[in-house]
Amino acid sequence: MPTYILLSSLTPEGSQTLHKDPDRLDAVNKEIADFGCKVVTQYAVLGGYDFVTIVDAPDNETVAHMSVDLSSRAPSRSRRSRRFRSCS
């Protein structure tokens, strides 16, 4: 499966939700899996984004659908994806 990088930023409401319920992150990762994608790793970061999530997905259409679906209802300001091509 191709590998993608998802960049996400929480809204103030999303930050409060995650602070009150840290398991919400696991719930979102399960939603990603429900699309047939696999979370490879996830990092909380400082700067313009709050999370960098590396996922494997079957194809561009699946990761685009997943990204649009999550961003339309999740408490995040933006969610972008980029396909990662390995050097090997």
C-alpha distances in whole Angstrom, upper triangle without the diagonal:
4,7,10,13,15,19,22,25,28,31,34,33,30,31,34,32,30,33,34,31,29,27,26,23,22,22,20,17,18,18,15,13,15,13,10,9,9,12,12,15,18,21,24,25,29,29,28,25,25,22,19,16,12,9,6,6,5,7,10,13,11,11,14,16,15,17,20,20,20,22,25,26,25,28,26,27,24,20,19,15,14,11,11,11,12,15,15
4,7,10,13,17,19,23,26,29,32,32,29,30,33,31,29,32,34,31,29,27,26,23,22,23,20,18,19,18,15,15,17,14,12,10,10,12,11,14,16,19,22,23,26,27,25,23,23,20,17,14,11,8,6,6,6,7,8,12,11,10,13,15,14,15,18,19,19,21,24,25,24,26,24,25,22,18,16,12,10,7,7,8,9,13,13
4,7,10,13,16,20,23,26,29,29,26,27,30,28,26,29,31,28,26,25,23,20,20,21,18,15,17,17,13,14,17,14,13,10,9,10,9,11,13,16,19,19,23,23,22,19,20,16,13,10,7,6,4,6,9,9,10,13,12,10,13,15,14,14,17,19,18,19,22,24,22,24,22,23,19,16,14,10,9,6,5,7,9,12,13
4,6,10,13,17,19,23,26,26,23,24,27,26,23,26,29,26,24,23,22,18,19,19,16,14,17,16,12,14,16,14,13,10,10,10,10,11,12,14,17,17,20,20,19,16,17,14,10,8,6,5,6,7,10,10,9,12,11,8,10,13,12,11,14,16,15,16,19,21,19,21,18,19,16,12,10,6,5,4,5,9,11,14,16
4,7,10,13,16,20,23,24,20,21,24,23,21,24,26,24,22,22,20,17,18,19,15,14,17,16,13,15,18,16,16,12,12,10,10,10,10,11,13,13,16,16,15,12,13,10,7,6,5,6,9,10,14,13,12,15,14,10,12,15,13,11,14,16,15,15,18,20,18,19,16,16,13,10,8,5,5,6,7,11,12,16,18
4,6,10,13,16,19,20,17,18,21,20,18,21,23,22,19,19,17,14,16,16,13,12,15,14,11,14,16,14,15,12,12,10,11,11,9,10,12,12,15,15,13,10,11,8,6,5,6,7,11,11,15,14,13,14,13,9,10,13,11,8,12,13,11,11,15,16,14,15,12,13,10,7,5,4,7,9,10,14,16,19,22
4,7,10,14,17,18,15,15,19,19,17,19,22,21,19,19,17,14,17,17,14,14,17,16,14,17,19,18,19,16,15,13,14,12,10,10,10,10,12,11,9,6,8,6,5,7,9,11,14,15,19,18,16,17,16,13,13,15,13,10,13,15,12,11,15,16,13,14,10,10,8,6,5,6,9,12,13,17,19,21,24
4,7,10,13,14,11,12,15,15,13,16,19,18,16,17,15,12,15,15,12,13,16,15,13,17,19,18,19,17,17,14,16,14,11,11,10,10,11,11,9,6,6,5,7,8,11,13,16,17,21,20,18,19,18,14,14,15,13,10,12,13,10,9,13,13,10,10,7,7,6,5,7,9,12,15,16,20,22,25,28
4,7,10,11,9,9,13,13,12,14,17,17,16,17,15,13,16,17,14,15,18,17,16,20,21,21,23,20,20,17,19,17,13,12,10,10,10,10,7,5,5,7,9,11,15,17,20,21,24,24,21,22,21,18,17,18,16,13,14,15,12,10,13,13,10,9,5,5,6,7,10,13,15,19,20,24,26,28,31
4,6,8,5,6,9,10,9,11,14,14,13,15,12,12,15,15,13,15,18,17,17,20,21,21,24,21,21,18,20,18,15,14,11,12,12,12,10,8,6,9,12,13,17,19,22,23,26,26,24,24,23,19,19,20,17,14,15,16,12,10,13,12,9,6,4,6,8,9,13,16,19,22,23,27,29,31,34
4,5,5,6,9,10,11,12,14,15,15,17,14,14,18,17,15,18,20,19,19,23,24,23,26,24,24,22,24,22,18,17,15,15,14,14,12,11,10,12,15,17,21,22,25,26,29,28,26,26,25,22,21,21,19,16,16,16,14,11,13,12,9,6,5,6,9,12,15,18,21,25,26,30,32,35,37
4,5,5,6,9,10,11,12,14,15,17,15,15,19,19,17,20,22,21,22,25,26,26,29,27,27,24,26,24,20,19,16,16,15,15,14,13,12,14,18,20,23,25,28,29,32,32,30,30,28,25,25,25,22,20,20,20,17,15,16,15,12,8,9,9,13,15,19,22,25,28,29,33,35,38,40
4,5,5,6,9,10,11,12,13,16,13,14,17,17,15,19,21,19,21,24,24,25,28,26,26,24,26,24,21,20,17,18,18,18,17,15,13,16,19,20,24,25,28,28,31,31,30,29,27,25,24,24,21,19,19,18,15,14,15,12,10,7,9,10,14,16,19,22,26,29,30,34,36,39,41
4,5,5,6,8,10,10,11,13,10,11,14,13,12,15,17,16,17,20,21,22,24,23,22,20,22,20,17,16,14,15,16,16,15,13,11,12,16,16,20,21,24,25,28,28,27,26,24,22,21,21,18,16,17,16,13,12,13,11,8,5,6,9,12,13,17,19,23,26,27,31,32,36,38
4,5,5,6,9,10,10,13,11,11,15,15,14,16,19,18,19,22,23,24,26,24,24,21,23,20,16,15,12,13,13,15,14,12,9,12,15,17,20,22,26,26,30,30,29,29,27,24,24,24,21,19,20,19,16,15,17,15,11,8,9,11,14,15,18,21,24,27,28,31,33,36,38
4,5,5,6,8,10,13,11,12,16,16,15,18,20,20,21,24,25,26,28,27,26,23,25,23,19,18,15,17,17,18,18,16,13,15,19,20,24,25,28,29,33,33,32,31,29,27,27,26,23,22,22,21,18,17,18,16,13,10,12,14,17,18,22,24,27,30,31,35,36,39,41
4,5,5,6,8,10,8,10,13,12,12,15,17,17,18,21,22,23,25,24,23,21,24,21,18,18,15,18,18,20,19,17,14,15,18,19,22,23,26,27,30,31,30,29,27,24,25,24,21,20,20,19,15,15,17,14,11,9,11,14,17,17,21,23,26,29,30,34,35,38,40
4,5,5,5,8,6,7,10,11,11,13,15,16,17,19,20,22,24,22,21,18,20,18,15,14,12,15,16,18,18,15,12,12,16,16,19,21,24,25,28,29,28,28,26,23,24,24,20,19,20,19,15,16,17,15,11,10,11,14,16,17,20,22,25,27,28,31,32,35,37
4,6,6,9,9,10,13,14,14,17,19,19,21,23,24,26,28,25,24,21,23,20,17,16,13,15,16,18,19,17,13,14,18,19,22,24,27,28,32,33,32,32,29,27,28,27,24,23,24,23,19,19,21,18,15,13,14,17,19,20,23,25,27,30,30,34,35,38,39
4,6,9,9,11,14,14,15,17,19,19,21,23,24,26,28,27,26,23,25,23,20,19,17,19,20,22,22,20,17,17,21,21,25,26,29,30,33,34,33,33,31,28,29,28,25,24,25,23,20,20,22,18,16,14,16,19,21,22,25,27,30,32,33,37,37,40,42
4,5,6,8,10,10,12,14,15,16,18,20,21,23,25,23,22,20,22,20,17,18,16,19,20,22,23,20,16,16,19,19,22,23,26,27,30,31,31,31,28,26,27,26,22,22,23,21,18,19,20,17,14,13,15,19,21,21,24,25,28,30,31,34,35,38,40
4,5,6,8,9,11,12,14,15,17,18,20,22,23,21,20,17,19,17,14,14,13,16,18,20,21,18,14,14,17,16,19,20,23,25,28,30,29,29,26,24,26,25,21,21,23,21,17,19,21,18,15,14,15,19,20,19,22,23,26,28,28,31,32,35,36
4,5,5,7,9,10,11,13,15,15,17,19,21,19,18,15,18,16,14,15,14,18,20,23,23,20,16,15,17,16,19,19,22,23,26,28,28,28,25,23,24,24,20,20,22,20,16,18,20,17,14,15,16,20,21,20,22,23,26,27,28,31,31,35,36
4,5,5,6,9,10,11,13,14,15,17,19,18,17,15,18,16,14,15,14,17,20,22,21,18,15,14,16,15,18,18,21,21,24,26,26,25,22,20,22,21,17,17,19,16,13,15,16,13,11,11,13,17,17,17,20,21,24,25,26,30,31,34,35
4,5,5,6,9,10,11,13,14,16,17,15,14,12,14,12,10,11,11,14,17,19,19,15,12,11,13,11,14,14,18,19,22,23,23,23,20,18,20,19,16,15,17,16,12,14,16,14,11,12,12,16,16,15,17,18,21,22,23,26,27,30,32
4,5,5,6,9,10,10,12,15,16,14,13,10,13,12,11,13,13,17,20,22,22,18,16,13,15,12,14,14,17,18,21,23,23,23,20,18,20,20,16,16,19,17,14,16,18,16,13,15,15,19,19,17,19,19,22,23,23,26,27,30,31
4,5,5,6,9,10,10,13,15,14,13,12,15,15,14,16,16,19,22,24,23,20,17,15,16,14,16,15,17,18,21,22,23,22,19,17,19,18,14,15,17,14,12,14,16,13,11,13,15,18,18,17,19,19,22,23,24,28,29,32,33
4,5,5,6,9,10,11,13,12,12,10,14,13,12,14,14,17,20,21,20,17,14,12,13,11,14,13,15,15,18,20,20,19,16,14,16,15,11,11,13,11,8,11,13,11,9,11,12,15,15,13,15,16,19,20,21,25,26,30,31
4,5,5,6,9,10,11,9,8,7,10,10,9,13,14,17,20,22,21,17,15,12,12,10,11,10,12,13,16,18,18,18,15,13,16,15,11,12,15,13,10,13,16,14,12,14,14,18,16,14,16,15,18,18,19,22,23,27,28
4,5,5,6,9,10,9,9,9,12,13,13,16,17,21,24,26,25,21,19,16,16,13,14,12,14,14,16,18,19,19,15,14,17,15,12,14,16,14,12,15,17,15,13,16,17,20,19,17,18,18,20,21,22,24,25,29,30
4,5,5,7,9,9,10,10,14,15,14,17,18,21,24,25,24,20,18,16,16,13,15,12,14,13,15,17,17,16,13,12,14,12,9,11,13,10,8,12,13,12,11,14,15,18,17,15,16,16,19,20,21,24,26,29,30
4,5,5,7,6,7,7,11,12,12,15,17,20,23,24,22,19,17,14,14,11,11,9,10,9,12,14,14,14,10,9,11,10,7,9,12,10,8,12,14,13,12,15,15,18,16,13,14,13,15,16,17,20,22,26,26
4,5,5,5,5,7,11,13,14,17,19,22,25,27,25,22,20,17,16,13,12,9,10,9,11,14,15,15,11,11,14,13,10,12,15,13,12,15,17,17,16,19,19,21,20,16,17,16,18,17,19,21,22,26,26
4,5,7,9,11,14,16,17,20,22,25,28,29,28,24,23,20,19,16,16,13,13,11,12,15,16,15,11,12,14,12,9,12,14,12,12,15,16,15,15,19,19,22,20,18,19,17,20,19,21,24,25,29,29
4,5,9,11,14,17,17,20,22,25,28,28,26,23,22,19,18,15,15,11,11,8,9,11,12,11,7,8,10,8,6,10,12,10,11,14,15,15,15,19,19,21,19,16,16,15,17,17,19,21,23,27,27
4,7,10,13,16,17,21,23,25,29,29,28,24,24,20,19,15,14,10,9,7,7,10,12,12,8,9,12,11,9,12,15,14,14,17,19,19,18,22,21,24,21,18,18,16,17,16,18,19,21,25,25
4,7,9,12,14,17,20,22,25,26,25,21,21,17,15,12,10,7,6,4,7,9,11,12,8,8,11,11,9,11,14,13,13,16,18,18,17,20,19,22,19,16,15,13,14,13,14,17,18,22,22
4,6,9,11,15,18,20,24,25,24,21,20,16,14,10,9,5,5,7,9,12,14,15,12,10,14,14,12,13,17,16,15,18,20,20,18,21,20,22,20,17,16,14,15,14,14,16,17,21,21
4,6,7,11,14,16,20,22,21,18,16,13,11,7,6,4,7,9,12,14,15,17,14,12,15,16,12,13,17,16,14,17,20,19,17,19,18,20,18,15,15,13,14,14,14,16,17,20,21
4,7,11,14,16,20,22,22,18,17,13,11,8,5,5,7,10,13,15,17,19,16,14,17,18,15,16,20,20,18,20,23,23,20,22,20,23,20,17,17,14,14,14,13,15,14,18,18
4,7,10,13,17,19,19,16,14,11,8,6,5,7,10,13,17,18,19,21,18,16,19,20,17,16,20,20,18,19,23,22,19,20,19,21,19,16,16,14,15,15,14,16,16,19,20
4,7,10,13,16,16,12,11,7,6,4,6,9,12,15,19,20,20,21,19,16,18,20,16,15,19,19,16,17,21,20,17,17,16,18,16,14,14,14,15,16,15,18,18,21,23
4,6,10,12,13,10,8,6,5,6,9,12,15,18,22,23,22,24,22,19,20,22,19,17,20,21,18,18,22,21,18,18,16,17,16,14,15,15,16,17,16,19,20,22,24
4,7,10,11,9,6,5,7,9,12,15,18,21,25,25,24,26,24,20,22,23,20,18,21,21,18,18,21,20,17,16,14,15,15,14,15,16,18,20,19,22,23,25,27
4,7,9,7,5,6,7,10,13,16,20,22,26,26,25,27,25,22,23,24,22,19,22,23,19,19,22,22,18,17,14,15,15,14,15,16,17,19,19,22,23,25,27
4,7,7,6,8,10,14,17,20,23,26,29,29,27,29,28,24,25,27,24,21,23,25,21,20,23,23,20,18,15,15,15,16,17,18,19,22,21,25,25,27,30
4,6,7,10,11,15,18,21,24,26,30,29,27,29,28,24,24,26,24,21,23,24,21,19,23,23,20,18,15,14,14,15,15,17,18,21,21,24,25,27,30
4,7,9,11,14,17,20,23,24,28,27,24,26,25,22,21,23,22,18,20,22,19,16,20,20,18,16,12,11,10,12,12,15,16,19,20,23,25,27,30
4,6,7,11,14,17,20,21,25,24,22,23,23,19,19,21,19,15,17,19,16,14,17,18,15,13,10,9,9,9,10,13,14,18,18,22,23,25,28
4,7,10,14,16,20,21,25,25,23,24,23,19,20,21,18,16,18,19,15,14,17,17,14,12,9,10,10,10,12,14,16,19,19,23,24,27,29
4,6,10,12,16,18,22,22,20,22,20,17,18,19,16,14,16,17,14,13,17,17,13,13,10,12,11,10,11,12,14,16,17,20,21,24,26
4,7,10,13,15,19,19,18,20,18,15,16,18,15,13,16,18,15,14,18,19,15,16,13,14,12,10,10,10,11,13,13,16,17,20,23
4,6,10,12,16,16,16,18,16,12,14,16,13,12,15,16,13,14,18,18,15,16,14,15,13,10,10,9,11,12,12,15,16,20,21
4,7,10,14,14,14,17,15,11,14,16,13,13,16,17,15,16,20,20,18,19,17,18,16,13,12,9,10,10,9,12,13,16,18
4,6,10,11,12,14,11,9,12,14,11,11,15,15,14,16,19,19,18,20,18,19,17,13,12,10,10,9,10,13,14,17,18
4,7,9,10,13,10,9,12,14,12,13,16,17,16,18,21,22,20,23,21,23,20,16,15,11,11,9,10,12,12,16,17
4,6,8,9,7,6,10,11,10,11,14,15,15,17,19,20,20,22,21,22,19,16,14,11,11,10,11,13,15,18,19
4,7,8,7,8,11,12,11,14,16,16,17,19,21,22,22,25,24,25,22,19,17,14,14,11,13,14,16,19,19
4,6,6,7,9,10,11,12,15,16,17,18,20,22,22,25,23,24,21,17,15,12,12,10,12,13,15,19,19
4,6,5,6,9,10,10,12,14,15,16,18,20,21,23,21,22,18,15,12,10,9,8,11,13,16,19,20
4,6,5,6,9,10,11,12,14,15,16,19,19,23,21,22,18,15,14,11,12,12,15,17,20,23,24
4,5,5,6,9,10,10,12,14,15,17,18,21,20,21,18,15,13,11,13,12,15,17,20,23,24
4,5,5,6,9,10,10,12,14,16,16,18,17,18,15,11,10,8,9,9,12,15,18,21,22
4,5,5,6,8,10,11,12,15,15,18,16,16,13,10,9,8,10,11,14,17,20,23,25
4,6,5,6,9,10,11,13,14,17,16,17,14,12,12,11,13,14,17,20,23,26,28
4,6,5,6,8,10,11,11,15,14,16,13,10,11,10,13,14,17,20,22,26,27
4,5,5,6,8,10,10,13,11,12,10,6,7,7,11,13,16,19,22,25,27
4,6,5,6,9,10,13,11,12,10,8,9,10,13,15,19,22,25,28,30
4,6,5,7,8,12,12,13,12,10,12,13,16,18,21,24,27,30,32
4,5,6,5,9,9,11,10,8,11,12,16,18,20,24,26,29,31
4,6,5,7,6,8,7,6,9,11,15,18,20,24,27,30,32
4,6,9,9,10,9,10,12,15,18,21,24,27,30,33,35
4,7,8,11,11,11,14,17,20,23,25,29,31,35,37
4,6,9,10,10,13,15,19,22,24,27,30,33,35
4,7,9,10,14,17,20,23,25,29,31,34,36
4,6,7,11,14,17,20,22,26,28,31,34
4,7,10,14,17,20,22,26,29,31,34
4,6,10,13,17,19,23,25,28,31
4,7,10,14,16,20,22,25,28
4,7,10,13,16,19,22,25
4,7,9,13,16,19,21
4,6,10,13,16,18
4,6,10,13,15
4,6,10,12
4,7,9
4,6
4
